[in-house]
């Protein structure tokens, strides 16, 4: 805990520097559109601010949400990002829209109101949330509850993850739970839907077949004995790679039963051997030129190719998702695993003069990579700190 304190102080100071009258910027650097108000980055930083009860960051969250709401599309989409002081420079995504801009916006609005009870701001944000929820209803496509994300449709926009993704649907569920807590509205079959989600995303040979959508694909996935939730489901196919961000929220919203918990602990032990570290990659295993989905990876980039094996989305170790994953582990009764992850991250980063809140560490030699001065990464350190606080409190 003590070793993390200097990093925590620096993380909060960075988020302060990113906080502007228009909202919280993704980074202090201007390259690759990072010096903008991004829906997911702003809300992630705001979530960190709420966890540590920081009024300045919470105010930054409010201004981010108002900026995003002002630029909401008439069809309900929330912008992926907005250039401050230029309402005409708005992006809803490049070749594909960003589904998680919408889910994070709903979460941010509900968290902000739940923390502050700021009625004046809530009255401005509520119509945008309702419109955004209606938009998400349309991208279910089949009115069965799960939203469908196109390729490049969320934070991992240069990585081959799509379909009914764990990450996007966990964010959807979280947003709906927060909305229900404020307004008392809830889907009629909410509990059944959650159980169906739990069953389908973690295939098991012992599951109740009445909840399974595609039994042949499910049976094949269950036979692989996964130690975690699936990263995404397509018609006829389950992708069982590990998704740290999706798992982080699944551990909070659908905590594993005792059998799943043991399976996850075994998976993390094996992952540690494969990675050579307790650090948690964003996605695993790595995609290389021999992988069947390499063709979906090699040409999918905006500025330059970043997804070499072990880099960026392709096995890169992102502190933001690792921090949230540690919170999920703590919530699910696996504090020892969370402590080991945080201890190794702290040891690798502390005292290294080259450390500058980089996006990620690569999985080859654990060097710091990507853009610097990232609010995402600063937030990840806050999440790790809160996880340690929760572990301490539970042991008292």
TAHUQUI-V391651 format. One record per residue. BURIAL is I if it has 24 or more other ideal C-beta (glycine too) atoms within 12 Angstrom, else O. Layout:
# TAHUQUI-V391651
BURIAL + BURIAL
This chain:
# TAHUQUI-V391651
O + O + O + I + O + O + I + I + O + I + I + I + O + I + I + I + I + I + I + I + O + I + I + I + I + I + I + I + I + O + O + I + I + I + I + I + I + I + I + I + I + I + I + I + I + I + I + I + I + I + I + I + O + I + O + I + I + I + I + I + I + I + I + I + I + I + I + I + I + I + I + I + I + O + O + I + I + I + I + I + I + I + I + I + O + O + O + O + O + I + I + I + I + O + O + I + I + I + I + I + I + I + I + I + I + I + I + I + I + I + I + I + I + I + I + I + O + I + O + O + I + I + O + O + I + I + O + I + I + I + I + I + I + O + I + I + O + O + I + O + O + O + O + O + I + I + I + I + I + I + I + I + I + I + I + I + I + I + I + I + I + I + I + I + I + I + I + I + I + I + I + I + I + I + I + I + I + I + I + O + O + I + O + O + O + O + O + O + O + O + O + O + I + I + O + I + I + I + I + I + I + I + I + I + O + O + I + O + O + O + I + I + I + O + O + O + I + I + O + O + I + I + O + O + O + I + I + I + I + I + I + I + I + I + O + O + O + I + I + I + I + I + I + I + I + I + I + I + I + I + I + I + I + I + I + I + O + O + O + I + I + O + I + I + I + O + I + I + O + O + I + O + O + O + I + O + I + I + I + I + I + I + I + I + I + I + I + O + O + O + O + O + I + O + O + O + I + O + O + I + O + O + O + O + O + I + I + I + I + I + I + I + I + I + I + I + I + I + I + I + I + I + I + I + I + I + I + I + I + I + I + I + O + I + I + O + I + I + I + I + I + I + I + I + I + I + O + I + I + O + O + O + O + O + I + O + I + I + I + I + I + I + I + O + O + I + O + I + I + I + I + I + I + I + I + I + I + I + I + I + I + I + I + I + I + I + I + I + I + I + I + O + O + O + O + O
